[in-house]
């Protein structure tokens, strides 16, 4: 009997030690994960204004960028990344698309085939490669970083905006925080069957640019799917408040209310020199 009690106590100690190890390891992982996410997020990681099944998401960590993945939409709700003017990484050949095994529903590299939609990058290939390196570039080709975009948007207007960000705004300001993602129909039922495979098709896309300084400034865009592609970029200027209202997201949850009211409520391109690039043709046109 004494031997059995001794064995039981020994087993209990081992179980307690194992449990303690799991708790400590989990805490260390969470701390490191939170630190990494915060490094890629000015004024907090994007969250939701009011929790609901439509805007709940998981944060997928990648090299150089984060993705807020929705298992309901089977599509990202946002992607967040930093761009700097001191990037000297080598840009390699264009990688191939890859399935991301972290997504609950299968989104394969052929999921958009024959749909009339492109596999549109949220975190862009060129900019991420130039700033964050080759492995980060490969990860931009994960299907969890794609969203269905019409060709005129993806290959023309959206591509022109991505060029303007990297070739004009980043050199102008040195550092930018970028948050970008899709906008869905107001009525979920209107879009529930509007899908490419499992993936819900957005009706528009947004991009938010922030200069993270003591006096931060913001420039934001909303671009619908039905563009011709050659429109001037400044036609699509929007406020952050409008994007938050249409997505249900809170992009800068740690921003003081007084600053948020000024930064997010209005539309101003003062200091951005947007007119220099608003009508510039894209690299591939």
N, C-alpha and C positions, 0 to 999 in steps of 0.2 A: 504493500500500500504506500509506504514511504517513498519507494522508488517511483511509483506512478505519479505521486504528488510532485516529486522533484522534476520528473520529465514534463509534467504539465506546466510547472512554473517556468522551466527553461524555455518551453515552446511559447509561453505567453510573453516572456521577455523578448524573444526573437521577433515575435509578431509586433510588439510595441516598438522595437528598434526599427523594424522595416517600415512601420507606419510613420514614425518620426522622420525617417529618411525621405519617404515619399512627400511628406508635408514640406520639409525643408527644400527639397529639389523643386517641387511645384512653386514654392514661393520665390525661389531664385529665378526660375524660368519666367514667371509672371513679371517679376521686377525688370528683368532684362528685356522682355517683350514690350512692356509699357514704355521703357526708356527708348527703345528703337522706334516705336510708333510715334512718340512725342517728338523725336528728332525729325520726323517726316511730316509733322503737322503743326502749323502755326496756330496758336491759341486753341489747341485741343483737337483730338481726333473727331472727325465728323460723326455726329450722332443724329437722333431724331427729335423733332420738336415735341411730339406726343406719340408715345409708343403705340403701334398698331401692327397687325399682321402684314400690312402693305409696305411698311418701311423698316421692319426688323431685318437685320443683316449680320453677316459674319465678316470680320476683318481678316483678309488674307494678306499675309506678309510676303513681300517679294524684295529682291535686291533693288533698292532705290525707290520703291513705290509701294503704296498700300492700295488694296481694292476692297471696297465694301460690297460683298457678294450677297445677293438675295436668292434664297432657295425657292421663293415663291415666284419671282419673276424669271428665274433661271437666267439671270443677267446681272451685271454690276449695277449698283445704285450710284457709285462714285469711285473715282481713283484720285489719289493724292500723292504729290511728289514735289521735291525741291529742284530748282535749276539754278546753276551758278555760272559765272562767266569764266571761271578758272578751270573748267573741265578740259582735260587733255587726253582723255581715254581714246583708244583706237576703236574706230567704227569698222566692224567686220562686215562680211557679206550678209545679206539679208537672211535671217534664219527661217526655218520652216515653222508652220503653225503646230501647236502641240495641245493635246487634251490635258486638262488640269484635273487630276484625280481627287482634288479636295472638294470639287463640286458634288452636291448630292445627286443631281440628275446628270446623265451623260450628255455633254456637249462636245461633239467630236469635230475634227478639222473639216469634215464634209457636211456638217449640219446645215450650212447655209446654201449648199449647192442647189442651183436651179430655182432659188427663191426670189431672185432679183435684188438681193441685198448683199453688200460687201461685208466682210469681217472688219469692222471699223475699230481701230485701236483707241483706247482711252488714254493710258499712259503711252506716249508716242515712241516709236522705235528709235528715230534719229536722236531726239533730245536726250532720252534716257541713256542711250549708248554713249553719246558724247560726254555726259556728265558722270555717269555711274558705271560705265564699263561694259565689257562684252557679255558677262553672265547676266547682268541686268537686262541687256538688250534681248538676249534669248528669252528671258522671262516675260518680256512684253508680248511675245507671241503665244503665250498661254491663252486658251480660249476663254478663260475667266477674265481676261483683259479686253475681250471683244464685245461689240454690241452691233446689231444689224443696222447698217447705214445705207441709204440710197447712194448709188454711184456718184451722182452730181454733188452730193454733200461730201462724201468720203474722199473722193479723188480731186475735188476742186476747192470748194469753200472751206471745208474743215482742214484740208491740207494747207491751204493758204494761211489760215489762222495759226496752225502749228508752226509754219515757217516764220511768221511774224513774231511769235513768242520767242523762238530760239535765236533768230537772226537780228531782231530789232529790239525787243523789250529786255531780254536778258543782258545784252551788252550795254543797254542804256542804264539799267538799274543795278546790275551786278548779281543780284539774287532775287528769285521769285518763288513764291509758293503757288502751286497750281492745283486746283480741284476741278474735276471735270466728270461729266456723266450724262445719263439719259433722263428725259422727262416723258412720263407716260400720260395717257388720257386721264382726265379727271375722274371719270367713272370707270372703276376697275372692270366692271362687267363688259364695257365697250371694248376693252382690249384683251379680255381673257382668252378669246379664240384667235386673236391676231398674233400669231406666233410663227416663228421659223423653227421647226422641230419643237423642242420644249421651250425655246427662248421667246419671251414676250417682246414684241417690236415697239420701240419708243416712237412717239410722235415728234420729238425734238431732242436736242442736246444742248447742254450748257458748258461753259468754261469760265472759271473764276480765276483771275490773276491778282495776287497780292504782293505789294512791296512791303516786306516786314521790317519797318524802321520805327523810330520813335514817333514819327508822324506817318503812319501807314496809309497807303492809297490802294484803291481797288479798281479793277476794270473787269466787267463781266459781260458775257454774251449768251444769247439763246438763239440757236439756229434750228429751224424746222427741217423736216425730212424733204419737203417738196421744193427746195431751192433749185435754181438753174445752175448755180455754181460760180457765176461771174459777178454777183452782186458785191458792192462795197462792204467791207467788214463793219463799218460804223452803222450800217443799217440795222444791225442785230444787237446793238448795245442794250443791256438790261441792268436792273438793280439786283443785288444779292437778295434783298427782301422778296422780290418777285420769284426768284429761283427757289428760295426756301418755301414760299407759299405753294408753288407748283409741285415740289418734290416731297414736302413734309420733313425735310432734313434741317439740321442746325449745323452749319459749316464751321463756326468758330465759337464753340460752347464756353470757352474761358474768356471771351472778349467782354470787357466791362460794358454795361448797358448803354452808358453815355457815348462810348466810342462806337458801339454797334449801330446806334441810331444814326450817327453821322456817316459811318463808313458803308453801311448796308442799305440805307434808305434811298439814296439818290443815285443818279447816273451822271458821271463826269469823266471826260477823258483829258482833263487838264494835266499837263506835264507828261503825257504818254506819247505825244507826237504820233497819234494814230493815223492822221491824214497822210503821213509819209508812206504808209504801207497799206492803207485801206483799199486801194484800187490796184495794187501790185499783182500781176498775174502769178500763179503758182509755178513752182519749179518744173512740174511735169505737164504744163499746158502747152 
